[in-house]
Amino acid sequence: TVGFSKKVITPDDWQKRPYYLAGFGRGNRAMGVLDDIYVRCVYLDDGGPTGGVALAVVDCIGICNKEIRQIREMVFAGSVGARLKSVNVFSTHVHSAPDTQGLWGKGLKSGRNKRYMKNLKQSVCDCILESVKAAKPGELFFGKVLTENMILDNRLPFVHDDNLTEFLCDRYRDISKSIIKEY
């Protein structure tokens, strides 16, 4: 079975409170919102006795291990969490999101907003649980296509893969075929 979920994590009070952007130096406050940022989750379960796996990806610069452990505790505290054997949380390392590391505030102050961090952890937890609840039977497919020189790595050591790869559910297979044809 496979389930998907996504939630907007753009601060709703960015005009009232300072939100420092991650990266690009210290003290850069958000001045507006061009596009929302999200947490997205996929739940995969092969039907085995140990439960499924949740993969959550958060649009942020990074998440500390402490917060990931707290998210896991929140997920496993409920009855839905019993259907999971693993909760994995990743970040997209985006520089246009609030500072989740505490490194980009003004002066020597942390740029983390405590209220935002609390809401972020709850949103990630909710997204994971929603993906588990949304799970439906389906088939999973793996595909790849050669995309030479599409991605360049100019830092030592030079590490990159000339393949675009994907792992998808049969519900999205036709959409994915059309996207890959474009390459």
N, C-alpha and C positions, 0 to 999 in steps of 0.2 A: 504494500500500500504506500501511497505517497500523498502528502498534503503540503499545501503552500499557504503562506500568509505574508502580509506586509503591513507596516504601520508608519505613518508620518511621525518623524521625531524632530521636526523643525520647532524651535521654541515659539510658543504662542505669545510670549511677552517680550520679544526682542526689542520692542520700541520703549519699554519701560525699564528694563534692566540691562546692564552692560554684558554683552557676550563677546568675548575675545576670540578671534579666529585663530585656529591652529596653524602654525607655520608662518613664514614670511616676516619673521621678527616679532618682537614683543609689543604689546599695547595696541594692536589693530582691532578696533571694535567693529562689529557687524553694523553696517549702515543700511541694510535692506535685505530682502529675500528675493532672489531671482527664481530659484527652483527649490522645492521641498527636498529635505533629506529623509531617508527611510531606514528602517530595519526590515530586512527580508529574511524569511525562514523557509526551509524545506525540511520535511520530516520524511524519512525513508524507513520502511520496515519490511523485512523479508519474510515475516511470519514466524520467525524462530521464537524459541521460548524466552529469550533474554530481553526482548523489546527492540524498539527502533532507535534511530539516530536522528538528532536534530542539528541542523547546520544553520546558524543565524549570522547574517552579515550586516554590519552596522556602518552607515555612512558617517565616519568620524576618523580622526587622526590615529586613534589607537585606544585600546581599553586595557587598563591595568588588570593584572591577575586577581587582585583583591575583588574588583567589581565582577569579574567573570565568575569567581567562586560564589559571590553573593547571588548572582543571577541563577546559577545552578541550584543553590539552596532554595531559592524562591520557587523554581520550577519543580523540584523534587518534593517540595512540601505538600503539594496538592495531589489529588487522586489521579489526575491525568499524567503527572510525572512518573507514575508507576509503569507507564507504557514505554518509558525511555530507558535505554541503557547508557546513552551518551548525549551530552549537550555540549556543542562546540560553538564558540562565539568568535567571530573574526571582524576585522575592520577593513574598510576600503582604503584607508590612509588618505582621505580627502582633506585638503587644506581649506575648504570653504565651509567648514562646520565649526561649532563651538569647541573650545579647548577642553578636551576630556582628560588631558594629562597634567594640567596645571603648570605648563611651561611658558605660556604666551600672554600672561597678564601684563598690566601696566607696571613698569618699574620692576621691583622684586616681588610683587604680589602674584599669587596664583591666579590664573585665568579661568579656573574651574568655577562653575556656578553650581552650588550644592543642590538647589532645587531642581535644576536641569538634570544633574547626575541621578538624583532619586527618580525622576520621571523617566529618564533614559533606561535605567535598570528595569523599571516596571514595564515599560513598553517592550523591551526585549523579551522579558518573561512572558508577557501576554501574547506576543507574536509567536513564540515557540509553542505555547499551549494551544493557540488557535490553529497552528499548522497540524498539530496532532489531532485535534478534533475534526479538522477538515479532510483527514486522510480518506482516500478512496482507492479501491483496487485499480491497478493499471500495470502497464509494462514500462520498463525503463530501457533506454537506448543510449549508446555511447557512439559518438561520431567525431571525426576530425577531418580537416582539409588543410592542405599545404598553403601557407601564406608567406612565401619567401620575402624577406626584407620588409615585412610589415611592422615588425617591432625591432628596435635597435637598442642595444645596451651599450652605453659608452663608458661604463665604469668597470674597473678590474675587479674580479675576473669577469670576462664577457660571458654571460650566461643568458641564453634565451632559447626558445623553442619556436621553430618556424611553422608549427601547426596550431591552428585554432581548434580547440577541442570543446566538446559539450557532452553533458550528461542530462538527458531529459526524459520526461514522462510522455507517454503516448498521447496525452491530451494536447501537447504542444508540438508534436512531431511535424505536422504540415507547415506550421509557422516557421519552425526551425529550418526546414528544407529550403524555403524561399530565402531566408537570410543567408544561408551558406552559399547559395547560387550566386549571390551578389559578389562574393569574393572570387 
